[in-house]
Amino acid sequence: MSPAAREPDPLTAETLLPHRGRMLLVDRILALNDEQATTLSVARRDWPLFTAGGISPLILVELVAQTAGVHNGLKRLKTRGDGSETRGWLVGVKKAVFHVDAIALGDPVTTTARNAFVFDNLREITGTASINGRPAAEVILQVVEAESG
């Protein structure tokens, strides 16, 4: 089979997340296993919350949520198989501590997320974000996954 005809790798942000266009913030999956996911995102002008002074650190909450979506997308593939539909909703930000005032265009943001607690379709996600190796945020999210059916 030629490289052009090869099936796409199912472990990409595009296949694990429903986000598209400017709302897909994850550029690359750096690490992904049963415990957690780590992603890389490069700050762009088309990101939400962009202003002339940079990008608001509030976007780091969404980066943790998308990284958690990558992690839980892998779990979905393993338990339900390829092609299974999933939807989840961010229902709460339990904690968000920011260590930066703004994110500059071109800054590489490395984000790690893991499930700290799972009960039925409720998850509590813990995540961190760093910029150029320096802590940028610590986030705890509450997420509900839609029932499959």
C-alpha positions in Angstrom: 0.0 0.0 0.0 1.4 3.4 -0.9 1.9 6.0 1.9 -0.9 8.1 0.3 -3.4 5.3 0.5 -2.5 4.3 4.1 -5.2 4.6 6.8 -4.8 7.6 9.0 -3.3 7.1 12.5 -6.3 6.9 14.9 -4.2 8.5 17.7 -4.2 12.1 16.6 -6.0 15.1 18.1 -8.3 15.2 15.1 -9.5 11.6 15.6 -9.7 11.8 19.4 -11.4 15.2 19.7 -14.5 16.7 18.2 -13.0 20.2 17.9 -12.2 21.6 14.5 -10.9 24.8 13.0 -9.7 27.5 15.5 -11.2 25.6 18.4 -8.8 22.6 18.0 -5.9 23.9 20.1 -3.9 20.6 20.4 -1.2 20.4 17.7 0.5 17.2 18.7 0.2 14.3 21.1 3.5 13.9 22.9 2.6 11.0 25.2 -0.5 8.9 25.6 -1.1 5.9 27.9 -3.7 4.5 30.2 -2.7 6.9 33.0 -2.5 10.3 31.2 -1.9 12.3 28.1 0.6 15.0 27.3 0.1 17.4 24.4 1.9 20.2 22.7 0.1 23.4 21.4 1.7 26.4 19.9 0.0 29.7 20.6 -1.6 31.1 17.5 -3.3 34.4 16.5 -6.5 32.6 15.7 -6.9 31.1 19.2 -9.8 32.3 21.3 -9.0 35.1 23.8 -6.2 36.5 21.7 -5.6 40.3 22.0 -2.7 42.6 21.1 -1.2 41.9 24.5 -1.1 38.1 24.0 -3.5 35.3 24.8 -5.4 35.2 28.2 -4.2 32.4 30.4 -7.8 31.3 30.7 -7.2 29.3 27.5 -5.1 27.0 29.6 -8.3 25.6 31.1 -9.4 24.6 27.6 -6.0 23.1 26.8 -6.3 20.9 29.9 -9.8 19.9 28.8 -8.7 19.0 25.3 -5.7 17.1 26.6 -8.1 15.2 28.9 -10.3 14.6 25.8 -7.3 13.0 24.1 -6.7 10.8 27.1 -10.3 9.7 27.5 -10.5 9.3 23.7 -7.9 6.6 23.9 -9.9 4.9 26.7 -13.0 5.1 24.6 -11.2 3.4 21.6 -9.9 0.6 23.9 -13.3 -0.1 25.4 -15.8 0.7 22.6 -13.8 0.5 19.5 -13.1 2.7 16.5 -16.1 4.7 15.3 -17.8 4.9 18.7 -19.4 8.2 19.3 -18.5 10.2 22.4 -19.4 13.5 23.7 -18.4 15.1 27.0 -19.1 18.4 28.7 -16.9 20.5 30.9 -19.3 21.2 33.8 -17.1 22.7 36.3 -13.7 24.3 36.9 -12.9 23.3 40.5 -9.6 25.0 40.6 -7.4 27.1 38.2 -4.2 28.7 39.3 -2.3 30.7 36.7 1.4 31.5 36.9 1.5 33.7 33.8 -0.3 36.9 32.9 -0.5 36.2 29.1 0.7 33.7 26.5 2.8 35.1 23.7 2.2 34.2 20.1 4.4 31.2 19.2 4.9 30.0 22.8 4.9 26.2 23.0 2.5 25.0 25.7 2.9 21.5 27.0 -0.2 20.2 28.8 -0.7 17.0 30.8 -4.0 15.7 32.0 -5.2 12.6 33.9 -8.4 11.3 35.5 -8.0 11.8 39.2 -11.5 10.4 39.9 -14.0 8.5 37.8 -17.5 7.5 38.9 -19.9 6.3 36.2 -19.8 9.1 33.6 -18.4 11.8 35.9 -14.7 12.5 35.9 -12.5 14.9 37.9 -9.5 15.8 35.8 -6.2 17.2 37.1 -3.9 19.0 34.7 -0.9 21.2 34.4 0.4 23.4 31.6 3.9 24.7 31.1 5.4 27.2 28.7 9.0 26.7 27.7 9.4 24.3 30.6 8.1 26.8 33.2 4.8 26.2 35.1 1.9 28.2 33.6 -1.2 26.6 35.2 -2.6 24.0 37.5 -6.2 23.0 36.8 -8.9 20.7 38.2 -11.9 20.2 36.0 -15.2 18.3 36.3 -16.4 16.6 33.2 -19.5 14.5 32.3 -19.4 12.0 29.5 -22.6 11.4 27.6 -24.1 8.0 27.9 -23.5 5.8 24.9 -26.6 4.4 23.3 
